[in-house]
């Protein structure tokens, strides 16, 4: 705190605080008078710590600033005190002085400050109830009653005699007192911890220090009251010498007042009308609803904002923003206005939800908000005012203490109001625990306050947990993190309880029903990509778009939905594993053309005849192989596509793993208009898919046997089964990384059939990666080739890696025996059971770029 800033804040008129300060001052005056620097060795008991003494050895090592008298230069004395404090700080920091030296310096400085206060009090002619400092020599003696002696002392001096120095002015005394007080506050920061605790505490020493600070504040207020006539005279002289600025400020202030009044009158009816006008707009858009909601909130909280803006502008016009009045009015008014604004905003938010509260709860909530707001306001004002006027000293600490003490009766009042609500909430608590049962057993009597406080803490912790949980789970990263924690904790809990889900695995027939496509689609999955593809196809322009998705990510379903939307104006193909020749045969068959005469001209003519607007080729990546020259068939097919001169849009589907490889080796040749990457499925979409398949299979799973960590789950569900259901699908979504087919495969492994036919659900668990991670690099590279190709034969793997045939054959046999891969139509592909585990391990080994929920 700088000298100028502290002095300006200390120099407040503060007439409204005078009665309160006088009352507190008179009360403290009745307490024992303790002089900090007095040592009463005769009456002091052994070990007593209520008085602070001066160690003479430490005192002798202190710098000795000169004591200033009426004839001394007070500025020099202040500079000596400041220099002594600076040197003491450096000495303590460098270890040249003991910390106790700061205690002695503080006592001497406080003594000098007391003398300066006494001088200012005498100069003001004050009748302060503060006792005369015994260390100040009396200004009169018994000899002063002799009128003859007084007459001699007041007689004019001879011309040759030196003139007595004039006493310091009131302004000089006030400035000196402020400077010494600033040094006192600064010295308090370097004293020992024990000494500081006594000065700021509530013992006799602390009371004495508080009385001194109140006396300092009293003298400050008395000084400004004494200077009011002089300030008024100066203001009158300024007005008479330059009246135009006064008139200009008056006009500006009048305009501000008029605008403020006009706005207040208009806003009373204008804001509701404006809100109703926005809500009446048809068709109503989200921006209209948001603006209407904003206007409603503004109308509920505008009054404190209006007053704050008015005070800010008015003080700026008057030129008082940097003056003391700004500190007293604007700065202190901020606490009141901010508290008012916060209460109004909370009330406005609560008003939106009153339909879920009964009338009694609404009243209690409103009273609670007001009481807590008043407590915060009083505490904040006390602390801020004490810091502004007396710095961070004893009065500042006592202000905090008053705020803390007021919190205890406030807590008792709040518990008295909320006890019925607390017990009612605990009775309806969805998860009964021994603690909640213990709390419910103590509803009456004085001990009921303690147990109700414990119940309130429990409910508050649960409420904060739910708020944090909802905040975290608003993003996919947060949901994935919570799902991981839930899965780990659930597995640990199951192992501790040795909980094994009873029942038999589901039958093969039931698996086929669950995997069978019944025509019911998850409409929200890939909807944005579908609309973009429909728009591209209906533009009737030539172009290409690549559709990229992870295997099982809904790419084929998206092509089927696109064909349905375009009706008979689309040709849909699925690239076979046989290569480019097999694809050309299927393409010619779809257009009723001869595969041996498939030229760009014939394709163009047939497209025009059939008015076809789009061609979709799913799994287009099967034309490529991760080997030298393995992209030749892709290049040939792309060349044919671009030679077809028709208003036709081509959609080419790629698996994510294959696309990561092809885009790197063919980045300079794949010039396409759009690359559409399908997002991974959300938790809700995975749940909807499982519900569709269970409905098709005619089963109703039971989630009641699951053991999930409650602290990671939302406890607002009506039943434990609903809560388990919500937590299970979050874990399933995380385990599958948003892949619907992987999620469906995991779901089949999670359900078992009990003896009574009930479908029981257990936790999803991916296969262990222990054995897989110990596999040789040869096996890992072969698995990468299969993942990037989708399907790969043994010879294609040999051509890609240039490995010896026996090595490749042995690795394929190992992978197939462990069910990592499966053999389909002469080629190998990753099995669905191990698909997610294999891709995760390859990604950890930097052999594959895997799509994840968290980017």
C-alpha positions in Angstrom: 0.0 0.0 0.0 1.6 3.2 -1.2 1.9 6.4 0.9 -0.4 8.4 -1.3 -3.1 5.7 -1.6 -3.1 4.9 2.1 -3.2 8.5 3.0 -6.1 9.2 0.7 -8.1 6.3 2.1 -7.3 7.2 5.6 -8.4 10.8 5.0 -12.1 10.0 4.7 -14.8 12.3 6.0 -16.8 9.3 7.2 -19.3 11.2 9.2 -21.8 8.4 9.0 -19.3 6.1 10.8 -18.7 8.6 13.7 -21.5 7.5 16.0 -20.6 3.8 15.7 -16.9 4.5 16.3 -17.6 6.7 19.3 -19.9 4.0 20.8 -17.3 1.3 20.3 -14.6 3.6 21.5 -16.4 4.3 24.8 -17.0 0.6 25.4 -13.3 -0.2 24.9 -12.4 2.7 27.1 -13.9 0.9 30.0 -11.4 -2.0 29.5 -8.1 -1.9 31.4 -5.6 0.6 30.2 -2.5 -1.2 29.0 0.6 0.6 27.9 2.5 -1.5 25.4 5.9 -0.3 26.5 5.4 -0.3 30.3 7.0 -3.1 32.2 5.4 -3.8 35.6 7.9 -6.3 36.9 6.7 -6.1 40.4 3.1 -7.1 39.6 3.8 -9.4 36.6 3.4 -13.1 37.4 6.0 -15.6 36.2 5.4 -16.8 32.7 2.7 -14.2 32.0 2.4 -13.2 28.4 -0.1 -10.4 28.6 2.4 -7.6 28.5 5.2 -7.0 26.0 8.6 -5.8 27.3 11.5 -4.3 25.6 14.7 -6.3 25.5 17.3 -3.6 26.4 20.1 -5.5 24.5 18.0 -5.6 21.4 16.9 -2.1 21.9 20.5 -0.9 22.0 21.2 -2.5 18.6 18.3 -0.7 17.0 18.8 2.5 14.9 17.9 5.5 16.9 15.8 7.9 14.9 15.7 11.4 16.4 12.7 12.4 18.4 11.0 15.4 16.9 9.8 18.3 19.1 8.0 21.4 18.1 11.1 23.0 16.9 12.5 20.0 15.0 12.0 19.4 11.3 9.3 16.8 11.3 10.0 15.8 7.8 13.6 14.8 8.8 12.3 12.8 11.7 9.9 10.9 9.4 12.7 10.2 6.9 14.8 8.8 9.8 12.0 6.5 10.9 11.5 5.3 7.3 15.2 4.8 6.8 15.5 2.9 10.1 12.6 0.6 9.0 14.2 -0.1 5.6 17.5 -0.9 7.2 15.9 -3.1 9.8 14.1 -5.1 7.1 17.4 -5.6 5.2 19.3 -6.6 8.3 16.7 -9.2 9.3 16.6 -10.5 5.7 20.4 -10.8 5.6 20.7 -12.2 9.1 22.5 -9.3 10.6 19.7 -8.7 13.2 17.5 -10.9 15.2 13.8 -11.0 14.4 13.1 -9.8 17.9 14.6 -6.4 16.9 11.6 -5.8 14.8 9.4 -6.2 17.9 11.4 -3.5 19.7 11.3 -1.2 16.7 7.5 -1.6 16.5 7.1 -0.6 20.2 9.2 2.5 19.8 7.4 3.5 16.6 4.1 2.9 18.2 5.2 5.2 21.1 6.2 7.9 18.7 2.8 7.6 17.0 1.0 7.9 20.3 2.9 11.2 21.0 1.9 12.5 17.6 -1.7 11.6 18.2 -1.6 13.5 21.4 -0.2 16.6 19.7 -2.9 16.5 17.0 -5.6 16.1 19.7 -4.4 19.2 21.5 -4.1 21.2 18.3 -7.7 20.3 17.4 -8.9 21.1 20.9 -10.6 17.7 21.0 -12.5 16.4 23.9 -11.8 12.8 23.0 -12.5 10.3 25.7 -9.1 8.7 24.9 -6.9 9.1 28.1 -3.9 11.4 28.1 -0.8 9.5 27.3 1.3 9.5 30.4 4.5 9.7 28.3 3.5 13.1 26.9 4.9 15.9 29.1 2.1 18.2 30.3 1.7 21.4 28.5 0.9 23.3 31.7 2.2 23.1 35.3 1.0 24.3 38.6 3.1 27.4 38.0 0.9 28.3 35.1 -1.8 29.4 37.6 0.3 32.4 38.5 -1.0 35.2 36.4 2.2 37.3 36.8 4.3 34.4 35.5 2.0 33.9 32.6 2.1 37.6 31.9 5.9 37.5 31.8 5.9 34.4 29.5 3.5 36.0 27.1 5.2 39.3 27.0 6.9 40.3 23.7 10.5 39.3 23.4 13.3 41.8 22.9 14.5 42.4 19.3 17.8 40.8 20.0 16.4 37.6 21.4 15.9 34.7 19.1 12.3 34.1 18.1 10.7 30.9 19.4 9.9 28.5 16.5 6.3 28.4 15.4 4.3 25.3 16.4 3.5 22.9 13.5 0.2 23.4 11.8 -2.8 21.0 12.1 -2.2 19.9 8.5 1.4 19.0 9.3 0.5 17.1 12.4 -2.1 15.1 10.5 0.3 14.3 7.7 3.0 13.2 10.3 0.5 11.0 12.1 -0.6 9.3 8.8 3.0 8.8 7.8 3.9 7.2 11.2 0.8 5.0 11.0 1.8 3.8 7.6 5.2 2.9 9.0 3.5 1.1 11.9 1.5 -1.1 9.6 4.6 -1.8 7.5 6.6 -2.7 10.6 3.8 -5.1 11.7 4.7 -7.3 8.7 8.2 -8.1 9.9 7.6 -8.7 13.6 7.8 -12.2 15.1 4.8 -14.4 14.8 4.2 -14.5 18.6 4.4 -10.7 18.8 2.0 -10.3 15.8 -0.4 -12.7 17.4 -0.6 -10.6 20.5 -1.0 -7.4 18.7 -3.8 -8.7 16.4 -5.4 -11.0 19.1 -8.2 -10.5 21.5 -6.1 -10.3 24.7 -5.3 -7.2 26.6 -2.5 -6.3 24.2 -4.8 -6.7 21.3 -7.5 -4.6 23.0 -5.0 -1.8 23.6 -3.9 -1.9 20.0 -7.5 -1.8 18.8 -8.1 1.3 21.1 -5.1 3.0 19.6 -6.4 2.4 16.0 -9.9 3.6 17.0 -8.3 6.7 18.4 -6.4 7.2 15.2 -9.6 6.8 13.2 -11.4 9.2 15.6 -8.7 11.9 15.1 -8.9 11.4 11.3 -12.6 12.0 11.3 -12.4 14.9 13.7 -9.7 16.5 11.6 -11.8 16.4 8.4 -14.8 17.8 10.4 -12.5 20.6 11.5 -11.4 21.3 7.9 -14.9 21.4 6.5 -15.3 25.2 6.8 -12.0 25.7 5.0 -12.9 23.3 2.3 -16.3 25.0 1.8 -14.5 28.4 1.6 -12.1 27.0 -1.1 -15.0 25.6 -3.1 -16.8 28.9 -3.0 -13.6 30.7 -4.1 -13.2 28.3 -7.0 -16.8 28.8 -8.1 -16.5 32.6 -8.0 -13.3 32.6 -9.9 -14.4 30.1 -12.6 -18.2 29.4 -12.7 -18.4 28.0 -16.2 -17.1 24.5 -15.4 -19.6 24.3 -12.5 -22.5 25.1 -14.9 -21.2 22.6 -17.5 -21.0 19.8 -14.9 -24.5 20.7 -13.6 -25.9 20.4 -17.1 -24.2 17.1 -17.7 -25.4 15.7 -14.3 -28.9 16.9 -15.1 -28.8 15.1 -18.4 -27.6 11.9 -16.7 -30.4 12.2 -14.1 -33.1 12.8 -16.9 -31.8 9.8 -18.9 -31.8 7.6 -15.8 -35.4 8.6 -14.9 -36.6 8.1 -18.5 -34.9 4.7 -18.8 -36.4 3.6 -15.5 -39.9 4.6 -16.6 -39.6 2.9 -20.0 -37.9 -0.3 -18.7 -40.8 -0.9 -16.3 -43.2 -1.7 -19.2 -40.8 -1.7 -22.2 -38.7 -4.7 -21.4 -41.7 -7.0 -20.8 -43.3 -5.8 -24.1 -40.0 -6.4 -26.0 -39.8 -9.9 -24.5 -43.4 -10.7 -25.5 -42.7 -9.4 -29.0 -39.7 -11.7 -29.4 -41.8 -14.7 -28.2 -44.6 -13.8 -30.7 -42.3 -14.0 -33.7 -43.2 -16.9 -36.0 -41.4 -19.1 -36.8 -39.7 -18.8 -33.5 -35.9 -19.4 -33.7 -33.5 -20.3 -30.9 -32.0 -16.8 -31.0 -35.4 -15.3 -30.3 -35.9 -17.6 -27.3 -32.4 -16.9 -26.0 -32.9 -13.1 -26.3 -36.3 -13.3 -24.6 -34.8 -15.3 -21.7 -31.9 -12.8 -21.4 -34.4 -9.8 -21.3 -36.4 -11.6 -18.6 -33.2 -12.0 -16.4 -32.1 -8.4 -17.1 -35.5 -7.1 -16.0 -35.2 -9.1 -12.7 -31.7 -7.8 -11.9 -31.5 -4.4 -13.6 -32.0 -2.2 -10.5 -28.6 -2.7 -8.8 -26.9 -2.5 -12.2 -28.7 0.8 -13.0 -27.7 2.3 -9.7 -24.1 1.3 -10.1 -23.8 2.8 -13.6 -25.5 6.0 -12.4 -23.1 6.4 -9.5 -20.1 5.7 -11.8 -21.1 8.2 -14.4 -22.1 10.9 -11.9 -18.9 10.7 -9.9 -17.0 10.7 -13.2 -18.7 14.0 -14.2 -18.0 15.5 -10.9 -14.4 14.6 -11.2 -14.5 12.6 -7.9 -13.6 9.1 -9.2 -10.1 9.4 -7.9 -11.0 11.3 -4.7 -12.0 10.1 -1.3 -15.7 10.3 -2.1 -15.2 7.7 -4.7 -13.8 5.3 -2.1 -16.6 6.0 0.3 -19.5 5.9 -2.2 -18.5 3.9 -5.3 -16.1 1.4 -3.8 -18.2 0.6 -0.7 -21.4 0.7 -2.7 -20.0 -2.1 -4.8 -20.5 -4.6 -2.0 -24.1 -3.6 -1.5 -24.9 -3.6 -5.2 -23.0 -6.8 -6.0 -24.8 -8.5 -3.2 -28.1 -7.1 -4.3 -27.3 -8.3 -7.9 -26.4 -11.8 -6.7 -29.5 -12.2 -4.7 -31.7 -10.9 -7.5 -30.0 -13.3 -10.0 -30.4 -16.3 -7.7 -34.1 -15.4 -7.1 -34.5 -15.1 -10.9 -33.0 -18.5 -11.5 -35.0 -20.0 -8.7 -38.2 -18.5 -10.1 -37.7 -20.5 -13.3 -37.8 -23.7 -11.2 -40.4 -22.9 -8.6 -42.8 -25.3 -10.2 -40.6 -28.1 -8.8 -40.7 -26.7 -5.3 -43.6 -26.3 -2.9 -44.4 -22.9 -1.5 -42.7 -23.6 1.9 -39.4 -24.6 0.3 -39.5 -21.6 -2.0 -39.9 -19.2 1.0 -37.1 -20.9 3.0 -34.8 -20.8 0.0 -35.5 -17.1 -0.5 -35.0 -16.3 3.2 -31.8 -18.3 3.2 -30.4 -16.4 0.2 -31.2 -13.0 1.8 -29.7 -14.0 5.2 -26.5 -15.3 3.7 -26.3 -12.3 1.5 -26.6 -9.9 4.4 -24.0 -11.8 6.3 -21.6 -11.6 3.4 -22.4 -7.9 2.9 -21.8 -7.0 6.6 -18.5 -9.0 6.8 -17.3 -7.6 3.5 -18.0 -4.0 4.5 -16.4 -4.4 7.9 -13.3 -5.9 6.4 -13.0 -3.5 3.6 -13.7 -0.4 5.6 -11.2 -1.4 8.3 -8.6 -2.1 5.7 -9.1 1.2 4.0 -9.0 3.3 7.2 -6.5 1.4 9.4 -4.7 -1.0 7.0 -4.3 -4.7 7.7 -3.8 -4.3 11.4 -5.8 -5.1 14.5 -9.1 -3.6 13.5 -8.9 -5.6 10.2 -8.4 -8.9 12.1 -11.2 -8.1 14.4 -13.5 -7.4 11.5 -12.8 -10.9 10.2 -13.4 -12.3 13.7 -16.8 -10.5 13.9 -17.7 -12.1 10.5 -16.7 -15.5 11.8 -18.6 -15.1 15.0 -21.7 -14.0 13.2 -21.6 -17.2 11.1 -22.4 -19.4 14.2 -25.8 -17.9 15.0 -26.5 -17.7 11.2 -25.8 -21.4 10.9 -28.1 -22.1 13.8 -30.9 -20.1 12.2 -30.4 -21.9 8.9 -30.5 -25.3 10.5 -33.7 -24.4 12.4 -35.3 -23.4 9.1 -34.1 -26.4 7.0 -34.3 -29.2 9.5 -37.6 -30.5 8.2 -36.4 -30.3 4.6 -33.1 -32.0 5.4 -34.8 -35.0 7.1 -37.4 -35.3 4.4 -34.7 -35.3 1.7 -32.8 -38.0 3.6 -35.9 -40.1 3.9 -36.3 -40.0 0.1 -32.5 -40.5 -0.4 -32.2 -43.2 -3.2 -29.1 -44.8 -1.5 -29.7 -45.5 2.2 -26.5 -45.9 4.2 -25.8 -46.5 7.9 -24.9 -42.8 8.2 -28.3 -41.6 6.8 -30.1 -44.1 9.0 -28.2 -42.8 12.0 -29.1 -39.2 11.2 -32.8 -40.1 10.7 -32.9 -41.5 14.3 -32.1 -38.0 15.8 -34.8 -35.6 14.6 -35.6 -33.8 17.8 -33.9 -32.2 20.7 -30.7 -30.1 20.8 -28.6 -33.0 19.4 -30.9 -32.9 16.4 -29.1 -29.7 15.3 -25.8 -31.6 15.1 -27.2 -34.5 13.2 -29.2 -32.2 10.9 -25.9 -30.3 10.2 -24.3 -33.6 9.4 -27.2 -34.5 7.1 -26.9 -31.1 5.4 -23.2 -31.6 4.7 -24.0 -35.0 3.3 -26.6 -33.6 0.9 -24.4 -30.7 0.0 -21.5 -33.0 -0.9 -23.9 -35.1 -3.0 -25.2 -32.0 -4.7 -21.7 -30.8 -5.5 -20.8 -34.2 -6.8 -23.8 -34.3 -9.1 -23.1 -30.8 -10.4 -19.5 -31.7 -11.0 -20.6 -35.0 -12.6 -23.0 -33.3 -15.0 -20.5 -30.7 -15.8 -17.8 -33.2 -16.6 -20.1 -35.5 -18.6 -21.2 -32.7 -21.0 -18.2 -33.6 -23.2 -17.1 -36.9 -24.6 -13.7 -36.5 -22.9 -15.4 -36.2 -19.5 -17.8 -39.1 -20.1 -15.0 -41.3 -21.3 -13.0 -40.4 -18.2 -15.9 -41.1 -15.8 -16.6 -44.4 -17.7 -13.0 -45.6 -17.2 -13.1 -44.8 -13.5 -16.5 -46.5 -13.1 -15.3 -49.7 -15.0 -12.1 -50.0 -13.0 -13.9 -49.4 -9.6 -16.7 -51.8 -10.6 -14.2 -54.6 -11.5 -12.4 -54.1 -8.3 -15.6 -54.2 -6.3 -16.7 -57.4 -8.1 -13.3 -59.0 -7.4 -13.5 -58.1 -3.7 -17.0 -59.5 -3.4 -16.2 -62.4 -5.7 -19.3 -61.6 -7.5 -19.9 -63.9 -10.5 -23.0 -63.4 -12.6 -24.9 -66.7 -12.6 -26.6 -68.2 -15.7 -25.5 -69.6 -19.0 -24.3 -67.8 -22.1 -26.9 -66.9 -24.6 -27.7 -69.3 -27.4 -26.4 -69.1 -31.0 -30.0 -68.4 -32.2 -30.3 -65.4 -29.8 -26.9 -64.1 -31.0 -28.2 -64.2 -34.5 -31.3 -62.4 -33.6 -29.4 -59.7 -31.8 -27.0 -59.3 -34.7 -29.7 -59.4 -37.4 -30.6 -56.1 -38.9 -34.4 -55.6 -38.4 -34.7 -52.4 -40.4 -34.9 -50.1 -37.4 -32.1 -47.5 -37.6 -30.5 -45.2 -35.2 -31.6 -42.1 -37.0 -29.3 -39.7 -35.3 -26.1 -41.7 -36.2 -24.4 -40.0 -39.1 -27.4 -37.7 -39.8 -25.2 -34.7 -40.5 -23.1 -36.7 -43.0 -26.2 -38.1 -44.6 -27.7 -34.7 -45.2 -24.4 -33.4 -46.7 -24.3 -36.5 -49.1 -27.9 -35.9 -50.2 -27.1 -32.3 -50.9 -24.1 -33.2 -53.0 -26.0 -35.8 -55.0 -28.9 -33.4 -55.8 -26.6 -30.7 -57.1 -26.4 -32.5 -60.4 -22.7 -31.9 -60.7 -19.7 -34.1 -61.3 -17.5 -34.7 -58.3 -16.2 -37.2 -55.8 -16.5 -37.5 -52.0 -14.7 -39.9 -49.7 -16.7 -41.4 -46.8 -14.3 -42.4 -44.0 -15.3 -44.4 -40.9 -13.9 -47.1 -38.7 -14.8 -50.7 -39.5 -18.2 -51.3 -38.0 -18.8 -47.5 -37.5 -22.0 -47.4 -39.6 -20.5 -46.6 -43.0 -22.4 -49.4 -44.9 -25.6 -48.4 -43.1 -25.1 -44.8 -44.2 -24.8 -45.9 -47.8 -28.0 -47.8 -47.5 -29.8 -44.8 -46.0 -28.4 -42.6 -48.9 -29.7 -45.1 -51.5 -33.1 -45.0 -49.8 -33.2 -41.2 -49.8 -32.2 -41.0 -53.5 -34.7 -43.8 -54.4 -33.8 -45.2 -57.8 -31.3 -42.6 -58.8 -28.3 -44.2 -57.1 -26.2 -47.2 -57.9 -24.7 -48.8 -54.7 -21.8 -51.3 -54.9 -19.7 -53.1 -52.3 -16.2 -53.6 -53.4 -15.3 -57.3 -53.2 -12.0 -58.5 -51.8 -11.1 -59.8 -55.3 -9.7 -56.5 -56.5 -10.4 -54.1 -59.3 -11.6 -56.7 -61.9 -14.3 -58.0 -59.5 -15.4 -54.5 -58.9 -15.7 -53.6 -62.6 -17.8 -56.8 -63.1 -20.2 -55.8 -60.4 -20.3 -52.2 -61.7 -21.1 -53.3 -65.2 -23.8 -55.7 -63.9 -25.4 -52.9 -62.0 -25.6 -50.8 -65.2 -26.7 -53.7 -67.4 -23.4 -53.4 -69.4 -20.9 -55.9 -70.6 -17.8 -55.9 -68.4 -15.6 -56.4 -71.4 -16.9 -53.2 -73.1 -16.9 -50.9 -70.0 -15.6 -47.7 -71.5 -16.2 -44.2 -70.2 -18.5 -43.4 -73.1 -20.8 -46.4 -72.5 -20.9 -45.6 -68.7 -21.7 -41.9 -69.5 -24.5 -42.8 -71.8 -26.1 -45.4 -69.5 -25.9 -42.9 -66.6 -27.7 -40.3 -68.7 -30.3 -42.8 -69.8 -31.1 -43.9 -66.2 -30.9 -40.4 -64.8 -28.6 -41.6 -62.1 -27.3 -38.9 -59.8 -25.0 -40.8 -57.5 -22.8 -43.9 -57.4 -21.7 -45.3 -54.1 -18.8 -47.8 -53.7 -18.5 -49.1 -50.2 -15.2 -50.5 -48.9 -13.2 -48.9 -51.8 -10.1 -49.3 -49.8 -10.0 -53.0 -50.7 -8.5 -52.1 -54.0 -5.3 -51.1 -52.2 -2.5 -53.1 -50.5 0.1 -51.8 -48.1 3.0 -52.7 -50.5 5.0 -51.3 -53.4 2.6 -50.8 -56.3 -0.3 -51.8 -54.1 -2.3 -48.6 -55.1 -2.3 -49.3 -58.8 -5.9 -50.6 -58.9 -7.1 -47.5 -57.0 -5.4 -45.2 -59.5 -7.0 -47.1 -62.4 -10.5 -46.9 -60.9 -10.1 -43.2 -60.1 -9.0 -42.6 -63.7 -12.1 -44.3 -65.0 -14.3 -42.4 -62.6 -13.0 -39.0 -63.8 -13.3 -39.9 -67.5 -17.1 -40.4 -67.0 -18.5 -37.0 -68.2 -21.9 -37.0 -66.5 -23.7 -35.0 -63.8 -22.8 -37.7 -61.4 -21.5 -37.7 -57.8 -19.3 -40.6 -56.7 -19.2 -41.6 -53.0 -16.2 -43.8 -52.1 -16.1 -45.6 -48.7 -12.9 -46.1 -46.8 -12.1 -47.8 -43.5 -10.3 -45.5 -41.1 -7.2 -47.6 -40.8 -6.8 -48.0 -44.5 -7.5 -44.3 -45.1 -4.6 -43.3 -42.8 -2.2 -45.3 -45.0 -3.7 -44.5 -48.4 -3.9 -40.7 -47.7 -0.2 -40.7 -47.0 1.0 -42.6 -50.1 -1.6 -41.0 -52.4 -2.2 -37.6 -50.9 -1.0 -35.8 -54.2 -3.4 -37.8 -56.4 -6.7 -37.9 -54.4 -8.1 -34.6 -55.5 -11.7 -34.8 -54.3 -14.3 -32.2 -53.3 -15.3 -33.6 -49.9 -13.8 -35.9 -47.3 -16.6 -36.8 -44.9 -15.4 -38.5 -41.7 -18.2 -40.2 -39.7 -18.0 -39.4 -36.0 -17.9 -42.2 -33.4 -21.2 -43.1 -31.9 -22.4 -41.4 -28.8 -23.4 -43.0 -25.6 -27.1 -42.4 -26.3 -26.8 -43.9 -29.8 -25.1 -47.0 -28.5 -27.9 -47.4 -26.0 -30.6 -46.9 -28.6 -29.0 -49.5 -30.8 -28.9 -52.1 -28.0 -32.6 -51.3 -27.2 -33.6 -51.9 -30.9 -31.8 -55.2 -31.0 -33.2 -56.4 -27.7 -36.7 -55.5 -28.8 -36.1 -57.4 -32.0 -34.9 -60.5 -30.1 -37.7 -60.2 -27.6 -35.6 -60.0 -24.4 -35.7 -57.6 -21.4 -32.3 -57.4 -19.7 -32.1 -57.1 -15.9 -29.4 -54.6 -14.6 -30.2 -55.1 -10.9 -27.2 -57.5 -10.3 -24.6 -55.0 -11.4 -22.2 -53.5 -8.8 -21.2 -50.0 -9.8 -19.5 -47.2 -7.9 -22.2 -44.9 -6.7 -20.0 -41.8 -6.4 -19.5 -41.8 -10.2 -23.1 -42.1 -11.0 -26.1 -39.8 -11.1 -28.3 -40.6 -8.0 -31.4 -38.8 -9.3 -32.9 -42.0 -10.9 -35.9 -43.5 -9.3 -34.6 -47.0 -8.9 -31.2 -48.7 -8.5 -31.7 -50.6 -11.7 -32.2 -47.4 -13.7 -29.0 -46.0 -12.2 -27.1 -49.2 -13.0 -28.5 -49.1 -16.6 -27.2 -45.6 -17.1 -23.8 -46.5 -15.7 -23.6 -49.7 -17.7 -24.1 -48.1 -21.1 -21.6 -45.4 -20.3 -19.0 -48.2 -19.6 -20.1 -50.1 -22.7 -19.7 -46.9 -24.8 -16.2 -46.3 -23.5 -15.1 -49.9 -23.8 -16.2 -50.0 -27.5 -14.8 -46.5 -28.2 -18.1 -45.6 -29.8 -18.0 -48.5 -32.3 -21.6 -49.9 -32.6 -20.6 -53.3 -33.9 -18.0 -53.7 -31.1 -20.5 -52.5 -28.6 -23.0 -55.1 -29.9 -20.4 -57.9 -29.6 -19.6 -56.8 -26.1 -23.3 -56.8 -25.2 -23.6 -60.4 -26.3 -20.8 -61.3 -23.9 -22.4 -59.3 -21.1 -25.8 -61.0 -21.0 -26.5 -64.5 -19.6 -29.6 -66.5 -19.1 -30.6 -67.4 -15.6 -32.5 -70.6 -14.6 -35.8 -68.8 -14.6 -35.2 -67.3 -18.0 -34.2 -63.8 -16.8 -31.5 -62.1 -18.9 -28.9 -61.0 -16.4 -26.3 -58.3 -17.3 -22.7 -58.2 -16.2 -19.9 -55.7 -16.8 -18.4 -55.4 -20.3 -14.9 -56.7 -20.3 -12.5 -56.6 -23.3 -10.1 -59.6 -23.8 -6.9 -59.3 -21.8 -3.9 -57.9 -23.7 -1.2 -59.6 -21.6 -0.4 -62.4 -24.1 -1.0 -60.2 -27.1 1.4 -57.5 -26.0 4.2 -60.2 -25.6 3.7 -61.2 -29.3 6.7 -60.8 -31.6 7.0 -57.9 -34.0 6.4 -60.2 -36.9 2.9 -61.0 -35.6 2.2 -57.3 -34.9 3.2 -56.2 -38.4 1.0 -58.9 -39.9 -1.9 -57.8 -37.9 -1.3 -54.2 -39.0 -1.4 -55.3 -42.7 -4.7 -57.1 -42.1 -6.1 -54.0 -40.2 -5.2 -51.6 -43.0 -6.5 -53.9 -45.8 -9.7 -55.1 -44.1 -9.1 -58.4 -45.8 -5.7 -59.9 -46.8 -4.6 -63.2 -48.1 -1.4 -64.9 -47.1 0.3 -64.1 -50.3 -0.8 -60.5 -50.1 0.8 -60.2 -46.7 4.0 -61.8 -47.9 4.1 -59.3 -50.8 3.5 -56.4 -48.5 6.1 -57.3 -45.8 8.6 -59.2 -47.8 8.7 -61.8 -45.0 9.5 -65.5 -45.7 6.4 -67.6 -46.3 7.0 -70.0 -43.4 7.3 -67.0 -41.0 4.0 -65.5 -42.2 2.3 -68.9 -42.1 3.4 -69.5 -38.6 2.3 -66.1 -37.4 -1.1 -66.4 -39.0 -1.6 -69.8 -37.4 -0.8 -68.3 -34.0 -3.1 -65.4 -34.5 -5.9 -67.6 -35.7 -5.6 -70.1 -32.8 -5.8 -67.2 -30.4 -8.9 -65.9 -32.2 -7.2 -62.6 -33.0 -8.1 -63.1 -36.7 -10.6 -65.2 -38.6 -10.5 -66.8 -42.1 -13.2 -65.7 -44.4 -13.4 -66.7 -48.1 -9.7 -67.3 -48.5 -8.6 -64.1 -46.7 -7.9 -63.1 -43.1 -9.6 -60.2 -41.1 -9.5 -59.1 -37.5 -12.1 -60.9 -35.4 -14.8 -58.8 -33.8 -14.0 -60.2 -30.4 -10.5 -59.0 -30.5 -10.9 -56.0 -32.9 -10.8 -53.3 -30.3 -8.0 -54.9 -28.3 -5.9 -55.4 -31.3 -6.3 -51.8 -32.6 -5.5 -50.4 -29.1 -2.3 -52.4 -28.8 -1.2 -51.6 -32.3 -1.8 -47.9 -31.6 0.2 -48.1 -28.4 3.0 -49.6 -30.4 2.8 -46.8 -32.9 1.9 -49.2 -35.7 -1.6 -47.9 -36.3 -3.6 -44.7 -36.1 -6.7 -45.5 -34.1 -9.8 -43.4 -33.7 -10.5 -42.7 -30.1 -13.3 -41.0 -28.2 -10.9 -38.5 -26.7 -9.0 -36.6 -29.4 
